[in-house]
Amino acid sequence: MDQKDLDWEKIYQTVNRISPIPKEVWKKSEQLYTVRKLEYGDFLIKQGAKPTEFAFVFSGVLREYYLTDQGNEYIKSFNFPGDFTGSYFDLLTEQPSTCNIRAITDCELAVAKFSEFRKLFSQDIVWERLGRIFAENLFLKKARREYELLALSAEERYDLLLESRPDIEDIVPQYHIASYLGITPVSLSRIRAKRK
């Protein structure tokens, strides 16, 4: 996929589900995006580097994770086709990234500069509304994730993950799923064995 083949309609339909934007207004944003391919293991954002971009995932899967000084990895979320990704907290604060965003599989992305996207806010109220709703959705996602980690058992978290992403075990390695659930791979194996 190159720039001329970029599937604008796919991005537009995703954005339109978040907050409706007239097609003629949407056209103004198309020049913001460029195509980027990531291979397995490539980074979109590295922890400690100042992020400037966000991306729309056309294909592949990425993981957003924290890496401690001791080398422990804690996955906060996965990004699948149709998702937007970017370290929103760090983009807003303009500080070095607190997390890594890395390809689990080969990926095709539409990447844009966050600063250019924010300039649209002053051009039309639909962009400002989109930004607000996007931020609200991220807040809800974060609050739900905190609730799951603090109030639910590992088995309940696993059930919810499979409910929302029935195909995840075909795409994402077990040790990444375990990290996302906040358990060890051995604990995940036990939970899976109980189901069989």
Biotite code that builds the C-alpha atoms (Angstrom):
import biotite.structure as struc

atoms = struc.array([
    struc.Atom([0.000, 0.000, 0.000], chain_id="A", res_id=1, res_name="MET", atom_name="CA", element="C"),
    struc.Atom([1.478, 3.361, -0.949], chain_id="A", res_id=2, res_name="ASP", atom_name="CA", element="C"),
    struc.Atom([0.226, 6.897, -0.432], chain_id="A", res_id=3, res_name="GLN", atom_name="CA", element="C"),
    struc.Atom([-2.002, 6.939, -3.515], chain_id="A", res_id=4, res_name="LYS", atom_name="CA", element="C"),
    struc.Atom([-3.594, 3.632, -2.502], chain_id="A", res_id=5, res_name="ASP", atom_name="CA", element="C"),
    struc.Atom([-4.230, 4.697, 1.080], chain_id="A", res_id=6, res_name="LEU", atom_name="CA", element="C"),
    struc.Atom([-7.737, 3.614, 2.046], chain_id="A", res_id=7, res_name="ASP", atom_name="CA", element="C"),
    struc.Atom([-9.107, 7.002, 3.097], chain_id="A", res_id=8, res_name="TRP", atom_name="CA", element="C"),
    struc.Atom([-12.609, 5.582, 3.276], chain_id="A", res_id=9, res_name="GLU", atom_name="CA", element="C"),
    struc.Atom([-11.566, 3.088, 5.958], chain_id="A", res_id=10, res_name="LYS", atom_name="CA", element="C"),
    struc.Atom([-10.077, 5.822, 8.141], chain_id="A", res_id=11, res_name="ILE", atom_name="CA", element="C"),
    struc.Atom([-13.056, 8.086, 7.456], chain_id="A", res_id=12, res_name="TYR", atom_name="CA", element="C"),
    struc.Atom([-15.618, 5.420, 8.399], chain_id="A", res_id=13, res_name="GLN", atom_name="CA", element="C"),
    struc.Atom([-13.755, 4.702, 11.664], chain_id="A", res_id=14, res_name="THR", atom_name="CA", element="C"),
    struc.Atom([-13.551, 8.403, 12.553], chain_id="A", res_id=15, res_name="VAL", atom_name="CA", element="C"),
    struc.Atom([-17.179, 8.927, 11.532], chain_id="A", res_id=16, res_name="ASN", atom_name="CA", element="C"),
    struc.Atom([-18.285, 6.225, 13.996], chain_id="A", res_id=17, res_name="ARG", atom_name="CA", element="C"),
    struc.Atom([-16.492, 8.132, 16.772], chain_id="A", res_id=18, res_name="ILE", atom_name="CA", element="C"),
    struc.Atom([-17.950, 11.503, 15.786], chain_id="A", res_id=19, res_name="SER", atom_name="CA", element="C"),
    struc.Atom([-19.669, 12.394, 12.465], chain_id="A", res_id=20, res_name="PRO", atom_name="CA", element="C"),
    struc.Atom([-17.629, 14.577, 10.125], chain_id="A", res_id=21, res_name="ILE", atom_name="CA", element="C"),
    struc.Atom([-18.932, 15.867, 6.777], chain_id="A", res_id=22, res_name="PRO", atom_name="CA", element="C"),
    struc.Atom([-16.990, 14.423, 3.841], chain_id="A", res_id=23, res_name="LYS", atom_name="CA", element="C"),
    struc.Atom([-15.918, 17.856, 2.576], chain_id="A", res_id=24, res_name="GLU", atom_name="CA", element="C"),
    struc.Atom([-14.460, 18.714, 6.010], chain_id="A", res_id=25, res_name="VAL", atom_name="CA", element="C"),
    struc.Atom([-12.763, 15.306, 6.260], chain_id="A", res_id=26, res_name="TRP", atom_name="CA", element="C"),
    struc.Atom([-10.959, 15.875, 2.937], chain_id="A", res_id=27, res_name="LYS", atom_name="CA", element="C"),
    struc.Atom([-8.858, 18.584, 4.619], chain_id="A", res_id=28, res_name="LYS", atom_name="CA", element="C"),
    struc.Atom([-7.250, 15.990, 6.907], chain_id="A", res_id=29, res_name="SER", atom_name="CA", element="C"),
    struc.Atom([-6.186, 13.503, 4.244], chain_id="A", res_id=30, res_name="GLU", atom_name="CA", element="C"),
    struc.Atom([-2.895, 15.278, 3.541], chain_id="A", res_id=31, res_name="GLN", atom_name="CA", element="C"),
    struc.Atom([-1.858, 14.724, 7.168], chain_id="A", res_id=32, res_name="LEU", atom_name="CA", element="C"),
    struc.Atom([-1.337, 10.982, 6.725], chain_id="A", res_id=33, res_name="TYR", atom_name="CA", element="C"),
    struc.Atom([1.552, 9.041, 5.254], chain_id="A", res_id=34, res_name="THR", atom_name="CA", element="C"),
    struc.Atom([1.885, 5.287, 4.879], chain_id="A", res_id=35, res_name="VAL", atom_name="CA", element="C"),
    struc.Atom([4.323, 3.420, 7.094], chain_id="A", res_id=36, res_name="ARG", atom_name="CA", element="C"),
    struc.Atom([5.089, -0.282, 7.221], chain_id="A", res_id=37, res_name="LYS", atom_name="CA", element="C"),
    struc.Atom([6.404, -1.877, 10.376], chain_id="A", res_id=38, res_name="LEU", atom_name="CA", element="C"),
    struc.Atom([7.901, -5.342, 10.503], chain_id="A", res_id=39, res_name="GLU", atom_name="CA", element="C"),
    struc.Atom([7.577, -7.653, 13.486], chain_id="A", res_id=40, res_name="TYR", atom_name="CA", element="C"),
    struc.Atom([9.470, -6.079, 16.400], chain_id="A", res_id=41, res_name="GLY", atom_name="CA", element="C"),
    struc.Atom([9.658, -2.559, 14.916], chain_id="A", res_id=42, res_name="ASP", atom_name="CA", element="C"),
    struc.Atom([8.726, 0.367, 17.150], chain_id="A", res_id=43, res_name="PHE", atom_name="CA", element="C"),
    struc.Atom([6.194, 3.060, 16.361], chain_id="A", res_id=44, res_name="LEU", atom_name="CA", element="C"),
    struc.Atom([7.122, 4.826, 19.624], chain_id="A", res_id=45, res_name="ILE", atom_name="CA", element="C"),
    struc.Atom([10.007, 4.086, 21.989], chain_id="A", res_id=46, res_name="LYS", atom_name="CA", element="C"),
    struc.Atom([9.830, 4.684, 25.721], chain_id="A", res_id=47, res_name="GLN", atom_name="CA", element="C"),
    struc.Atom([11.953, 7.702, 26.615], chain_id="A", res_id=48, res_name="GLY", atom_name="CA", element="C"),
    struc.Atom([11.735, 9.313, 23.162], chain_id="A", res_id=49, res_name="ALA", atom_name="CA", element="C"),
    struc.Atom([9.444, 12.284, 22.603], chain_id="A", res_id=50, res_name="LYS", atom_name="CA", element="C"),
    struc.Atom([6.441, 11.123, 20.532], chain_id="A", res_id=51, res_name="PRO", atom_name="CA", element="C"),
    struc.Atom([5.103, 13.319, 17.745], chain_id="A", res_id=52, res_name="THR", atom_name="CA", element="C"),
    struc.Atom([2.831, 10.955, 15.795], chain_id="A", res_id=53, res_name="GLU", atom_name="CA", element="C"),
    struc.Atom([-0.293, 8.886, 16.077], chain_id="A", res_id=54, res_name="PHE", atom_name="CA", element="C"),
    struc.Atom([-1.405, 6.175, 13.667], chain_id="A", res_id=55, res_name="ALA", atom_name="CA", element="C"),
    struc.Atom([-4.362, 4.311, 12.217], chain_id="A", res_id=56, res_name="PHE", atom_name="CA", element="C"),
    struc.Atom([-3.820, 0.549, 11.965], chain_id="A", res_id=57, res_name="VAL", atom_name="CA", element="C"),
    struc.Atom([-4.733, -0.900, 8.563], chain_id="A", res_id=58, res_name="PHE", atom_name="CA", element="C"),
    struc.Atom([-3.268, -4.341, 9.157], chain_id="A", res_id=59, res_name="SER", atom_name="CA", element="C"),
    struc.Atom([-1.326, -6.169, 11.817], chain_id="A", res_id=60, res_name="GLY", atom_name="CA", element="C"),
    struc.Atom([-1.240, -5.910, 15.606], chain_id="A", res_id=61, res_name="VAL", atom_name="CA", element="C"),
    struc.Atom([0.788, -3.690, 17.940], chain_id="A", res_id=62, res_name="LEU", atom_name="CA", element="C"),
    struc.Atom([1.212, -3.692, 21.695], chain_id="A", res_id=63, res_name="ARG", atom_name="CA", element="C"),
    struc.Atom([1.498, -0.709, 24.003], chain_id="A", res_id=64, res_name="GLU", atom_name="CA", element="C"),
    struc.Atom([3.612, -1.545, 27.015], chain_id="A", res_id=65, res_name="TYR", atom_name="CA", element="C"),
    struc.Atom([5.701, -0.214, 29.882], chain_id="A", res_id=66, res_name="TYR", atom_name="CA", element="C"),
    struc.Atom([9.215, -1.519, 30.478], chain_id="A", res_id=67, res_name="LEU", atom_name="CA", element="C"),
    struc.Atom([10.636, -1.192, 33.985], chain_id="A", res_id=68, res_name="THR", atom_name="CA", element="C"),
    struc.Atom([14.291, -0.603, 34.862], chain_id="A", res_id=69, res_name="ASP", atom_name="CA", element="C"),
    struc.Atom([14.423, -4.275, 35.884], chain_id="A", res_id=70, res_name="GLN", atom_name="CA", element="C"),
    struc.Atom([13.335, -5.328, 32.382], chain_id="A", res_id=71, res_name="GLY", atom_name="CA", element="C"),
    struc.Atom([9.776, -6.305, 33.324], chain_id="A", res_id=72, res_name="ASN", atom_name="CA", element="C"),
    struc.Atom([7.182, -5.664, 30.642], chain_id="A", res_id=73, res_name="GLU", atom_name="CA", element="C"),
    struc.Atom([3.579, -4.672, 31.380], chain_id="A", res_id=74, res_name="TYR", atom_name="CA", element="C"),
    struc.Atom([1.222, -4.547, 28.421], chain_id="A", res_id=75, res_name="ILE", atom_name="CA", element="C"),
    struc.Atom([-1.454, -1.886, 28.735], chain_id="A", res_id=76, res_name="LYS", atom_name="CA", element="C"),
    struc.Atom([-3.258, -2.550, 25.437], chain_id="A", res_id=77, res_name="SER", atom_name="CA", element="C"),
    struc.Atom([-3.207, -4.122, 22.000], chain_id="A", res_id=78, res_name="PHE", atom_name="CA", element="C"),
    struc.Atom([-3.954, -2.257, 18.762], chain_id="A", res_id=79, res_name="ASN", atom_name="CA", element="C"),
    struc.Atom([-5.800, -4.141, 16.014], chain_id="A", res_id=80, res_name="PHE", atom_name="CA", element="C"),
    struc.Atom([-6.858, -3.181, 12.466], chain_id="A", res_id=81, res_name="PRO", atom_name="CA", element="C"),
    struc.Atom([-9.298, -0.276, 12.648], chain_id="A", res_id=82, res_name="GLY", atom_name="CA", element="C"),
    struc.Atom([-7.752, 1.102, 15.862], chain_id="A", res_id=83, res_name="ASP", atom_name="CA", element="C"),
    struc.Atom([-5.915, 4.364, 16.376], chain_id="A", res_id=84, res_name="PHE", atom_name="CA", element="C"),
    struc.Atom([-2.694, 4.195, 18.365], chain_id="A", res_id=85, res_name="THR", atom_name="CA", element="C"),
    struc.Atom([-0.277, 6.672, 19.877], chain_id="A", res_id=86, res_name="GLY", atom_name="CA", element="C"),
    struc.Atom([0.834, 7.573, 23.365], chain_id="A", res_id=87, res_name="SER", atom_name="CA", element="C"),
    struc.Atom([-1.934, 10.143, 23.866], chain_id="A", res_id=88, res_name="TYR", atom_name="CA", element="C"),
    struc.Atom([-0.826, 11.109, 27.390], chain_id="A", res_id=89, res_name="PHE", atom_name="CA", element="C"),
    struc.Atom([2.697, 11.825, 26.150], chain_id="A", res_id=90, res_name="ASP", atom_name="CA", element="C"),
    struc.Atom([1.485, 13.597, 23.008], chain_id="A", res_id=91, res_name="LEU", atom_name="CA", element="C"),
    struc.Atom([-0.583, 15.953, 25.160], chain_id="A", res_id=92, res_name="LEU", atom_name="CA", element="C"),
    struc.Atom([2.151, 16.615, 27.711], chain_id="A", res_id=93, res_name="THR", atom_name="CA", element="C"),
    struc.Atom([4.880, 16.818, 25.045], chain_id="A", res_id=94, res_name="GLU", atom_name="CA", element="C"),
    struc.Atom([7.129, 14.809, 27.350], chain_id="A", res_id=95, res_name="GLN", atom_name="CA", element="C"),
    struc.Atom([9.254, 11.716, 26.580], chain_id="A", res_id=96, res_name="PRO", atom_name="CA", element="C"),
    struc.Atom([7.090, 8.662, 26.089], chain_id="A", res_id=97, res_name="SER", atom_name="CA", element="C"),
    struc.Atom([6.229, 6.601, 29.147], chain_id="A", res_id=98, res_name="THR", atom_name="CA", element="C"),
    struc.Atom([5.484, 3.555, 26.984], chain_id="A", res_id=99, res_name="CYS", atom_name="CA", element="C"),
    struc.Atom([6.586, 1.611, 23.925], chain_id="A", res_id=100, res_name="ASN", atom_name="CA", element="C"),
    struc.Atom([4.346, 0.877, 20.955], chain_id="A", res_id=101, res_name="ILE", atom_name="CA", element="C"),
    struc.Atom([5.750, -2.063, 19.031], chain_id="A", res_id=102, res_name="ARG", atom_name="CA", element="C"),
    struc.Atom([4.606, -4.358, 16.224], chain_id="A", res_id=103, res_name="ALA", atom_name="CA", element="C"),
    struc.Atom([3.652, -7.914, 17.222], chain_id="A", res_id=104, res_name="ILE", atom_name="CA", element="C"),
    struc.Atom([3.144, -8.730, 13.530], chain_id="A", res_id=105, res_name="THR", atom_name="CA", element="C"),
    struc.Atom([4.000, -6.962, 10.290], chain_id="A", res_id=106, res_name="ASP", atom_name="CA", element="C"),
    struc.Atom([1.809, -3.843, 10.138], chain_id="A", res_id=107, res_name="CYS", atom_name="CA", element="C"),
    struc.Atom([0.586, -1.218, 7.696], chain_id="A", res_id=108, res_name="GLU", atom_name="CA", element="C"),
    struc.Atom([-0.245, 2.123, 9.253], chain_id="A", res_id=109, res_name="LEU", atom_name="CA", element="C"),
    struc.Atom([-1.419, 5.579, 8.251], chain_id="A", res_id=110, res_name="ALA", atom_name="CA", element="C"),
    struc.Atom([0.714, 7.911, 10.364], chain_id="A", res_id=111, res_name="VAL", atom_name="CA", element="C"),
    struc.Atom([0.113, 11.620, 11.083], chain_id="A", res_id=112, res_name="ALA", atom_name="CA", element="C"),
    struc.Atom([1.789, 14.351, 13.110], chain_id="A", res_id=113, res_name="LYS", atom_name="CA", element="C"),
    struc.Atom([-0.272, 15.067, 16.222], chain_id="A", res_id=114, res_name="PHE", atom_name="CA", element="C"),
    struc.Atom([0.587, 18.787, 16.109], chain_id="A", res_id=115, res_name="SER", atom_name="CA", element="C"),
    struc.Atom([-0.881, 19.048, 12.598], chain_id="A", res_id=116, res_name="GLU", atom_name="CA", element="C"),
    struc.Atom([-4.026, 17.217, 13.680], chain_id="A", res_id=117, res_name="PHE", atom_name="CA", element="C"),
    struc.Atom([-4.491, 19.602, 16.636], chain_id="A", res_id=118, res_name="ARG", atom_name="CA", element="C"),
    struc.Atom([-4.380, 22.589, 14.271], chain_id="A", res_id=119, res_name="LYS", atom_name="CA", element="C"),
    struc.Atom([-7.637, 21.298, 12.778], chain_id="A", res_id=120, res_name="LEU", atom_name="CA", element="C"),
    struc.Atom([-9.394, 21.956, 16.117], chain_id="A", res_id=121, res_name="PHE", atom_name="CA", element="C"),
    struc.Atom([-9.470, 25.690, 15.422], chain_id="A", res_id=122, res_name="SER", atom_name="CA", element="C"),
    struc.Atom([-10.677, 25.233, 11.836], chain_id="A", res_id=123, res_name="GLN", atom_name="CA", element="C"),
    struc.Atom([-13.992, 23.504, 12.431], chain_id="A", res_id=124, res_name="ASP", atom_name="CA", element="C"),
    struc.Atom([-15.959, 22.519, 15.530], chain_id="A", res_id=125, res_name="ILE", atom_name="CA", element="C"),
    struc.Atom([-16.348, 18.942, 14.244], chain_id="A", res_id=126, res_name="VAL", atom_name="CA", element="C"),
    struc.Atom([-12.607, 18.394, 14.810], chain_id="A", res_id=127, res_name="TRP", atom_name="CA", element="C"),
    struc.Atom([-12.778, 19.767, 18.336], chain_id="A", res_id=128, res_name="GLU", atom_name="CA", element="C"),
    struc.Atom([-15.763, 17.497, 19.026], chain_id="A", res_id=129, res_name="ARG", atom_name="CA", element="C"),
    struc.Atom([-13.843, 14.507, 17.640], chain_id="A", res_id=130, res_name="LEU", atom_name="CA", element="C"),
    struc.Atom([-10.888, 15.309, 19.911], chain_id="A", res_id=131, res_name="GLY", atom_name="CA", element="C"),
    struc.Atom([-13.163, 15.553, 22.950], chain_id="A", res_id=132, res_name="ARG", atom_name="CA", element="C"),
    struc.Atom([-14.983, 12.285, 22.214], chain_id="A", res_id=133, res_name="ILE", atom_name="CA", element="C"),
    struc.Atom([-11.710, 10.524, 21.445], chain_id="A", res_id=134, res_name="PHE", atom_name="CA", element="C"),
    struc.Atom([-10.313, 11.682, 24.816], chain_id="A", res_id=135, res_name="ALA", atom_name="CA", element="C"),
    struc.Atom([-13.513, 10.558, 26.576], chain_id="A", res_id=136, res_name="GLU", atom_name="CA", element="C"),
    struc.Atom([-13.266, 7.125, 24.944], chain_id="A", res_id=137, res_name="ASN", atom_name="CA", element="C"),
    struc.Atom([-9.651, 6.777, 26.057], chain_id="A", res_id=138, res_name="LEU", atom_name="CA", element="C"),
    struc.Atom([-10.657, 7.735, 29.592], chain_id="A", res_id=139, res_name="PHE", atom_name="CA", element="C"),
    struc.Atom([-13.414, 5.089, 29.591], chain_id="A", res_id=140, res_name="LEU", atom_name="CA", element="C"),
    struc.Atom([-10.994, 2.473, 28.265], chain_id="A", res_id=141, res_name="LYS", atom_name="CA", element="C"),
    struc.Atom([-8.462, 3.352, 30.969], chain_id="A", res_id=142, res_name="LYS", atom_name="CA", element="C"),
    struc.Atom([-11.082, 3.301, 33.741], chain_id="A", res_id=143, res_name="ALA", atom_name="CA", element="C"),
    struc.Atom([-12.392, -0.076, 32.548], chain_id="A", res_id=144, res_name="ARG", atom_name="CA", element="C"),
    struc.Atom([-8.859, -1.474, 32.454], chain_id="A", res_id=145, res_name="ARG", atom_name="CA", element="C"),
    struc.Atom([-8.150, -0.238, 35.997], chain_id="A", res_id=146, res_name="GLU", atom_name="CA", element="C"),
    struc.Atom([-11.396, -1.790, 37.240], chain_id="A", res_id=147, res_name="TYR", atom_name="CA", element="C"),
    struc.Atom([-10.560, -5.133, 35.627], chain_id="A", res_id=148, res_name="GLU", atom_name="CA", element="C"),
    struc.Atom([-7.046, -5.216, 37.111], chain_id="A", res_id=149, res_name="LEU", atom_name="CA", element="C"),
    struc.Atom([-8.134, -4.144, 40.596], chain_id="A", res_id=150, res_name="LEU", atom_name="CA", element="C"),
    struc.Atom([-11.528, -5.812, 41.015], chain_id="A", res_id=151, res_name="ALA", atom_name="CA", element="C"),
    struc.Atom([-11.630, -8.934, 38.827], chain_id="A", res_id=152, res_name="LEU", atom_name="CA", element="C"),
    struc.Atom([-9.837, -12.251, 39.064], chain_id="A", res_id=153, res_name="SER", atom_name="CA", element="C"),
    struc.Atom([-7.378, -13.341, 36.377], chain_id="A", res_id=154, res_name="ALA", atom_name="CA", element="C"),
    struc.Atom([-9.971, -15.796, 35.045], chain_id="A", res_id=155, res_name="GLU", atom_name="CA", element="C"),
    struc.Atom([-12.596, -13.063, 34.796], chain_id="A", res_id=156, res_name="GLU", atom_name="CA", element="C"),
    struc.Atom([-10.130, -10.793, 32.975], chain_id="A", res_id=157, res_name="ARG", atom_name="CA", element="C"),
    struc.Atom([-9.312, -13.651, 30.601], chain_id="A", res_id=158, res_name="TYR", atom_name="CA", element="C"),
    struc.Atom([-13.029, -14.248, 29.919], chain_id="A", res_id=159, res_name="ASP", atom_name="CA", element="C"),
    struc.Atom([-13.585, -10.560, 29.148], chain_id="A", res_id=160, res_name="LEU", atom_name="CA", element="C"),
    struc.Atom([-10.593, -10.501, 26.798], chain_id="A", res_id=161, res_name="LEU", atom_name="CA", element="C"),
    struc.Atom([-11.862, -13.542, 24.875], chain_id="A", res_id=162, res_name="LEU", atom_name="CA", element="C"),
    struc.Atom([-15.339, -12.048, 24.783], chain_id="A", res_id=163, res_name="GLU", atom_name="CA", element="C"),
    struc.Atom([-14.074, -8.821, 23.194], chain_id="A", res_id=164, res_name="SER", atom_name="CA", element="C"),
    struc.Atom([-11.411, -10.510, 21.006], chain_id="A", res_id=165, res_name="ARG", atom_name="CA", element="C"),
    struc.Atom([-12.331, -14.176, 20.351], chain_id="A", res_id=166, res_name="PRO", atom_name="CA", element="C"),
    struc.Atom([-9.453, -14.509, 17.850], chain_id="A", res_id=167, res_name="ASP", atom_name="CA", element="C"),
    struc.Atom([-6.725, -13.051, 20.070], chain_id="A", res_id=168, res_name="ILE", atom_name="CA", element="C"),
    struc.Atom([-5.052, -16.385, 20.801], chain_id="A", res_id=169, res_name="GLU", atom_name="CA", element="C"),
    struc.Atom([-4.599, -16.960, 17.060], chain_id="A", res_id=170, res_name="ASP", atom_name="CA", element="C"),
    struc.Atom([-2.805, -13.614, 16.662], chain_id="A", res_id=171, res_name="ILE", atom_name="CA", element="C"),
    struc.Atom([-1.041, -12.714, 19.905], chain_id="A", res_id=172, res_name="VAL", atom_name="CA", element="C"),
    struc.Atom([1.547, -14.934, 21.675], chain_id="A", res_id=173, res_name="PRO", atom_name="CA", element="C"),
    struc.Atom([0.477, -16.377, 25.033], chain_id="A", res_id=174, res_name="GLN", atom_name="CA", element="C"),
    struc.Atom([3.194, -14.566, 26.993], chain_id="A", res_id=175, res_name="TYR", atom_name="CA", element="C"),
    struc.Atom([1.878, -11.210, 25.701], chain_id="A", res_id=176, res_name="HIS", atom_name="CA", element="C"),
    struc.Atom([-1.670, -12.173, 26.677], chain_id="A", res_id=177, res_name="ILE", atom_name="CA", element="C"),
    struc.Atom([-0.406, -13.149, 30.152], chain_id="A", res_id=178, res_name="ALA", atom_name="CA", element="C"),
    struc.Atom([1.376, -9.806, 30.505], chain_id="A", res_id=179, res_name="SER", atom_name="CA", element="C"),
    struc.Atom([-1.790, -7.948, 29.483], chain_id="A", res_id=180, res_name="TYR", atom_name="CA", element="C"),
    struc.Atom([-3.789, -9.908, 32.079], chain_id="A", res_id=181, res_name="LEU", atom_name="CA", element="C"),
    struc.Atom([-1.196, -9.144, 34.769], chain_id="A", res_id=182, res_name="GLY", atom_name="CA", element="C"),
    struc.Atom([-0.276, -12.799, 35.349], chain_id="A", res_id=183, res_name="ILE", atom_name="CA", element="C"),
    struc.Atom([2.586, -15.147, 34.488], chain_id="A", res_id=184, res_name="THR", atom_name="CA", element="C"),
    struc.Atom([2.494, -17.376, 31.386], chain_id="A", res_id=185, res_name="PRO", atom_name="CA", element="C"),
    struc.Atom([2.346, -20.388, 33.758], chain_id="A", res_id=186, res_name="VAL", atom_name="CA", element="C"),
    struc.Atom([-0.801, -18.987, 35.434], chain_id="A", res_id=187, res_name="SER", atom_name="CA", element="C"),
    struc.Atom([-2.371, -18.415, 32.029], chain_id="A", res_id=188, res_name="LEU", atom_name="CA", element="C"),
    struc.Atom([-1.571, -22.005, 31.027], chain_id="A", res_id=189, res_name="SER", atom_name="CA", element="C"),
    struc.Atom([-3.336, -23.224, 34.168], chain_id="A", res_id=190, res_name="ARG", atom_name="CA", element="C"),
    struc.Atom([-6.424, -21.146, 33.418], chain_id="A", res_id=191, res_name="ILE", atom_name="CA", element="C"),
    struc.Atom([-6.506, -22.425, 29.849], chain_id="A", res_id=192, res_name="ARG", atom_name="CA", element="C"),
    struc.Atom([-6.006, -26.032, 30.980], chain_id="A", res_id=193, res_name="ALA", atom_name="CA", element="C"),
    struc.Atom([-8.997, -25.756, 33.340], chain_id="A", res_id=194, res_name="LYS", atom_name="CA", element="C"),
    struc.Atom([-11.178, -24.778, 30.364], chain_id="A", res_id=195, res_name="ARG", atom_name="CA", element="C"),
    struc.Atom([-10.303, -27.849, 28.312], chain_id="A", res_id=196, res_name="LYS", atom_name="CA", element="C"),
])
